[in-house]
Amino acid sequence: MMKIAVDAMGGDNAPQAIIEGVEQARDQFDDIEFQLYGNPAKVKPLIKNNDRLTVIETTEEIAMGEEPVRAIRKKKDSSIVRAAKAVKDGEADAFFSAGNTGAVLAAGIFVVGRIKGIDRPGLTSILPITKPGSDRKSFVYLDSGANAESKERNLVQYGYLGKFYAENVLKVENPRVALLNNGAEEDKGDKLHKAVWQDLNNEKDLNFVGNIESGDLLFGKADVVVSDGWTANAALKATEGTAKMMLTLIRHGIMNGGLRAKLGYLFLKSVFHQIGKKMNTSTYGGAVLLGLKAPVVKTHGASDAAAVKNTISQIRTMLTSGVIDKTVEFFSQESLVDKKEENE
């Protein structure tokens, strides 16, 4: 039986949406037990069925605006820290939260701990592929915001972390790995990106396909896209903002387009619903902090019950696929990056 430690107090809609999503996941999967960390007075009244749910009392909460590292060091009895510690102590197999992103990342790194050989874990998002007719539905994108600055070796490690995730969780054979850059040509980018291109291209275990521009992210040209956290996060937010603006313009056009526009919408309502579902990031689960000794997954603060359930399904796949164990095994060996540094 798998055990997931849940921060029941984190998120804009907590604990209501968290409990609802957990119960939906519990009803769907009969091989998971849940440890709900939080205030029993707020959590217990929301539970409809206690089967495979254990409420563990905590006396502190980390708010969204708190400084992450200071918060996890000061608030030892917060739901975030206690849930992360349960994973560290072997009482749970994975940690899930919709709370303060920085605090979840800090708890993952300082409490759960890094895999030996990983310098900087990368926040990993699963994004949709929107190209019509593509047999691929999504791709792995990291680092999407854990590290503002990165070194060459970090991005090479992200290539392998993304590869293992794509192979084991998304079930992609020989995933194509690309580097996010400001041009598709080999000589594009600054000194860092030019050096990383060469490093990735020299890795015989990676199916490196070269650079990818931000405008092509959703077109299915790669199964894994690696970048430093600052660049990847900026590109991701620009992409999300463009998608939201397009939906707003379409909605505005329908509402102000008269009877013909409204009738057209009624005929195409199912199509708009399919597009909305495909572009909704909650469909694909939460963001995973890859490079840690156990799954640590952060979903959006505004997540509803459906997003929580989908994220738990994602965690279950990580656990059943053994992706963490395979990553630990690979990085426990001396990598080509280490050998290169020794020779320099």
DOVO-969130 format. One line per field, with one value per residue (C-alpha): residue in three letters; x, y, z. Coordinates in Angstrom, 2 decimals. Layout:
N
r [ala_...]
X [X_...]
Y [Y_...]
Z [Z_...]
END
This chain:
344
r [met_met_lys_ile_ala_val_asp_ala_met_gly_gly_asp_asn_ala_pro_gln_ala_ile_ile_glu_gly_val_glu_gln_ala_arg_asp_gln_phe_asp_asp_ile_glu_phe_gln_leu_tyr_gly_asn_pro_ala_lys_val_lys_pro_leu_ile_lys_asn_asn_asp_arg_leu_thr_val_ile_glu_thr_thr_glu_glu_ile_ala_met_gly_glu_glu_pro_val_arg_ala_ile_arg_lys_lys_lys_asp_ser_ser_ile_val_arg_ala_ala_lys_ala_val_lys_asp_gly_glu_ala_asp_ala_phe_phe_ser_ala_gly_asn_thr_gly_ala_val_leu_ala_ala_gly_ile_phe_val_val_gly_arg_ile_lys_gly_ile_asp_arg_pro_gly_leu_thr_ser_ile_leu_pro_ile_thr_lys_pro_gly_ser_asp_arg_lys_ser_phe_val_tyr_leu_asp_ser_gly_ala_asn_ala_glu_ser_lys_glu_arg_asn_leu_val_gln_tyr_gly_tyr_leu_gly_lys_phe_tyr_ala_glu_asn_val_leu_lys_val_glu_asn_pro_arg_val_ala_leu_leu_asn_asn_gly_ala_glu_glu_asp_lys_gly_asp_lys_leu_his_lys_ala_val_trp_gln_asp_leu_asn_asn_glu_lys_asp_leu_asn_phe_val_gly_asn_ile_glu_ser_gly_asp_leu_leu_phe_gly_lys_ala_asp_val_val_val_ser_asp_gly_trp_thr_ala_asn_ala_ala_leu_lys_ala_thr_glu_gly_thr_ala_lys_met_met_leu_thr_leu_ile_arg_his_gly_ile_met_asn_gly_gly_leu_arg_ala_lys_leu_gly_tyr_leu_phe_leu_lys_ser_val_phe_his_gln_ile_gly_lys_lys_met_asn_thr_ser_thr_tyr_gly_gly_ala_val_leu_leu_gly_leu_lys_ala_pro_val_val_lys_thr_his_gly_ala_ser_asp_ala_ala_ala_val_lys_asn_thr_ile_ser_gln_ile_arg_thr_met_leu_thr_ser_gly_val_ile_asp_lys_thr_val_glu_phe_phe_ser_gln_glu_ser_leu_val_asp_lys_lys_glu_glu_asn_glu]
X [0.00_1.42_1.29_1.05_1.64_-0.73_-0.48_-4.20_-3.87_-2.02_-3.75_-6.38_-9.23_-7.82_-8.78_-12.09_-10.66_-7.78_-10.06_-12.52_-9.72_-8.09_-11.40_-11.97_-8.49_-9.03_-12.24_-10.49_-7.33_-7.52_-3.75_-3.14_-3.37_-3.39_-1.90_-3.63_-1.50_-3.36_-5.81_-8.23_-10.97_-10.92_-10.11_-12.24_-15.68_-15.00_-14.24_-17.16_-15.47_-12.48_-11.41_-7.63_-7.45_-5.48_-5.63_-2.38_-2.61_-0.32_-0.39_1.18_0.57_2.91_1.10_1.56_3.51_6.03_9.76_10.20_13.46_12.80_9.28_10.28_13.04_10.81_7.52_8.58_5.01_3.52_1.62_4.29_7.27_5.53_4.39_7.90_9.43_7.11_8.66_12.18_11.48_10.02_6.49_5.21_6.30_5.50_4.64_1.88_0.95_-0.89_0.68_3.52_5.67_8.95_8.26_7.39_10.62_12.67_11.08_11.77_15.44_16.27_13.93_13.32_16.82_18.57_19.60_23.36_24.90_22.19_23.40_20.13_16.74_14.58_10.91_9.27_6.00_4.04_2.75_0.33_1.30_-1.23_-0.19_-3.23_-2.70_0.31_0.53_2.16_-0.14_2.36_6.04_8.39_9.61_12.33_13.57_10.37_11.34_13.28_16.66_17.05_20.68_22.14_25.47_26.17_26.13_22.72_21.08_22.72_21.36_17.92_18.19_18.56_15.93_13.48_14.39_13.69_10.39_9.27_10.22_8.69_5.73_4.70_5.76_7.76_10.40_13.76_12.42_13.70_15.55_15.79_17.38_15.22_17.09_16.57_17.13_17.14_20.71_23.61_25.48_22.54_22.40_24.83_28.00_26.06_23.59_26.27_28.27_25.18_24.33_27.75_27.46_24.01_25.08_28.03_25.85_25.44_22.60_20.46_18.47_19.38_17.57_19.05_17.56_13.90_12.42_9.72_7.22_7.51_7.16_3.63_4.11_5.54_9.09_10.55_9.50_11.80_12.74_15.49_16.42_17.60_14.75_14.63_14.32_11.92_9.64_9.50_8.69_6.06_4.28_4.34_2.80_0.13_-0.64_-1.03_-3.39_-5.53_-5.64_-6.75_-9.56_-10.60_-10.68_-12.75_-15.19_-15.46_-16.05_-18.85_-20.59_-20.42_-20.86_-24.63_-26.97_-24.88_-21.81_-23.84_-25.41_-21.96_-20.76_-23.63_-22.65_-18.96_-19.46_-18.05_-14.98_-14.30_-14.70_-12.11_-9.67_-10.18_-9.52_-6.37_-4.96_-5.85_-2.62_-4.55_-5.36_-1.72_-1.17_1.24_4.82_7.36_10.63_12.82_16.17_14.88_14.89_11.09_8.25_7.56_4.71_3.29_-0.01_-1.37_-2.61_-6.01_-6.42_-9.88_-10.74_-10.27_-6.75_-5.91_-7.19_-5.21_-2.06_-2.45_-2.86_0.43_2.15_0.81_2.30_5.65_5.59_4.48_6.94_9.93_11.22_12.92_14.77_15.98_17.18_19.02_20.70_21.87_23.25_24.98_27.37_30.04_28.49_30.08_29.66_31.79_34.45_34.55_35.07_37.85_39.67_39.45]
Y [0.00_3.38_6.26_9.92_12.73_15.60_19.22_19.68_23.38_24.66_26.41_29.07_26.56_24.51_22.45_21.95_21.30_19.24_16.89_16.55_15.74_13.26_11.44_11.29_9.81_7.40_6.16_5.72_3.98_1.17_0.97_4.39_5.56_9.27_11.12_14.49_17.04_20.03_21.43_18.61_21.11_22.31_19.02_16.36_17.98_17.92_14.19_12.10_8.70_7.97_4.87_5.00_8.57_9.52_13.07_14.13_17.27_20.21_23.53_25.88_27.00_28.60_31.40_32.10_35.30_34.04_33.82_30.10_29.05_31.08_29.65_25.98_26.53_28.43_26.56_22.98_21.93_23.32_21.00_21.45_20.58_17.69_16.12_16.44_14.96_11.96_11.20_11.68_9.33_6.65_7.04_8.13_7.56_10.99_14.56_16.66_20.31_23.22_25.69_28.21_27.15_28.35_26.60_23.34_23.55_24.37_21.53_19.17_20.12_20.56_17.97_15.23_15.68_15.62_12.51_12.04_13.44_16.05_19.58_21.47_19.77_21.20_22.14_20.13_20.96_18.77_20.91_20.08_19.45_21.31_20.22_18.62_14.96_14.53_11.16_12.90_14.62_16.35_17.03_17.52_21.06_21.89_23.84_25.90_28.08_26.44_28.01_31.47_30.74_27.47_26.04_23.82_20.63_21.51_21.69_18.40_16.80_18.21_16.46_13.10_13.86_14.79_11.72_9.35_11.07_10.97_7.30_6.06_8.35_9.54_6.21_7.84_5.70_7.37_10.86_13.78_16.32_19.98_23.12_26.26_29.05_32.24_30.51_27.04_27.21_25.61_28.90_30.81_32.07_33.33_31.60_29.30_28.09_27.53_25.44_23.47_22.72_21.11_19.18_17.82_16.93_14.94_12.87_9.55_8.47_11.47_11.83_15.51_17.26_20.76_24.12_24.99_28.50_29.52_30.00_26.30_24.91_23.53_22.14_18.76_19.22_17.67_15.38_17.08_20.77_21.93_25.45_27.54_28.42_32.13_31.68_28.75_30.47_33.66_31.70_29.64_32.68_34.40_31.30_31.02_34.74_34.51_31.53_33.37_36.50_34.53_32.88_36.31_37.77_34.84_35.15_38.91_38.37_35.90_38.07_41.17_39.54_39.44_36.51_34.88_34.68_33.23_30.60_29.71_29.23_26.83_24.68_24.74_24.48_20.94_22.02_24.94_22.56_20.17_23.02_24.40_21.00_20.49_23.89_23.58_22.74_20.98_18.24_17.14_17.19_19.26_20.42_17.85_18.76_16.24_15.31_14.49_11.15_10.87_12.46_16.02_17.50_21.02_21.85_25.35_27.28_27.78_24.08_22.56_19.00_17.70_19.12_17.54_14.16_14.41_15.30_12.30_10.11_11.57_10.77_7.22_6.74_8.02_5.53_2.51_3.22_3.40_6.52_7.81_4.52_4.49_8.09_7.30_4.31_6.36_9.29_7.03_6.16_8.52_10.57_11.95_15.45_14.52_12.99_16.08_18.34_16.09_16.34_20.15]
Z [0.00_-1.05_1.44_0.45_2.97_2.15_3.26_3.92_4.79_1.71_-1.18_-1.84_-1.52_1.37_3.14_1.26_-2.24_-0.85_1.08_-1.81_-4.24_-1.87_-1.37_-5.12_-5.58_-2.66_-4.27_-7.64_-6.39_-3.84_-3.26_-1.64_1.97_2.80_5.75_6.08_7.96_9.32_11.85_12.80_13.65_10.04_8.31_10.01_9.42_5.66_5.46_4.23_4.54_6.79_4.88_4.29_5.59_8.72_10.08_11.79_13.89_13.21_15.06_12.51_8.93_6.40_4.57_0.87_1.43_3.99_3.24_2.44_4.11_7.25_7.46_7.29_9.85_12.25_11.84_12.52_13.29_10.08_7.75_5.04_7.25_9.03_5.74_4.26_7.41_7.16_3.78_5.12_8.04_5.76_7.11_3.68_0.09_-1.39_-0.37_-1.94_-1.37_-2.98_-0.54_-0.58_-3.57_-2.11_1.20_-0.57_-2.59_0.51_2.48_-0.42_-0.63_3.08_4.63_2.05_0.59_-2.78_-4.67_-4.42_-7.59_-8.19_-7.51_-7.92_-8.21_-10.98_-10.81_-13.56_-15.31_-17.70_-20.57_-23.39_-27.00_-29.15_-32.64_-34.34_-35.18_-32.89_-31.12_-28.15_-25.66_-23.37_-22.71_-19.77_-19.05_-16.50_-14.62_-14.56_-11.62_-8.79_-9.71_-11.22_-12.13_-13.37_-14.46_-17.45_-15.42_-13.94_-17.36_-18.43_-15.26_-16.11_-19.46_-17.71_-15.06_-17.81_-19.83_-16.93_-16.20_-19.84_-20.18_-16.94_-16.27_-19.76_-21.35_-24.17_-25.84_-26.45_-25.61_-27.68_-25.52_-26.56_-25.11_-24.80_-26.58_-28.56_-31.89_-33.42_-34.74_-32.87_-32.35_-30.83_-27.26_-24.68_-23.48_-21.12_-23.75_-26.37_-23.89_-22.79_-26.44_-26.85_-23.57_-24.39_-27.90_-26.50_-24.15_-25.95_-23.63_-24.56_-27.77_-28.12_-30.99_-30.59_-29.65_-29.46_-29.44_-26.97_-29.79_-30.65_-27.13_-27.56_-31.08_-30.09_-31.37_-28.20_-25.35_-22.83_-22.85_-20.49_-19.44_-16.53_-14.19_-14.96_-18.74_-18.54_-16.04_-18.11_-21.28_-19.46_-18.05_-21.45_-23.04_-20.35_-20.64_-24.42_-24.10_-21.52_-23.66_-26.72_-24.75_-23.41_-26.93_-28.21_-25.30_-25.85_-29.57_-28.90_-26.31_-28.50_-31.90_-31.96_-32.52_-35.26_-32.99_-30.11_-32.37_-33.67_-30.11_-29.36_-32.34_-31.31_-27.54_-27.34_-29.32_-26.97_-24.03_-25.47_-26.10_-22.59_-21.05_-23.13_-22.19_-18.49_-16.67_-13.88_-16.39_-16.30_-12.54_-10.50_-10.79_-9.58_-7.89_-9.69_-8.18_-4.70_-2.88_-3.10_-5.11_-3.97_-6.01_-5.89_-7.53_-8.21_-5.20_-6.85_-7.60_-7.29_-6.30_-9.85_-10.01_-6.66_-7.85_-11.10_-9.20_-6.91_-9.98_-11.25_-7.93_-8.05_-11.51_-10.25_-7.39_-9.42_-12.24_-9.87_-11.62_-8.45_-7.86_-11.45_-11.14_-7.90_-9.55_-12.54_-10.57_-8.06_-10.88_-12.12_-14.92_-18.05_-16.64_-13.62_-15.85_-18.02_-14.99_-13.71_-17.03_-17.20]
END
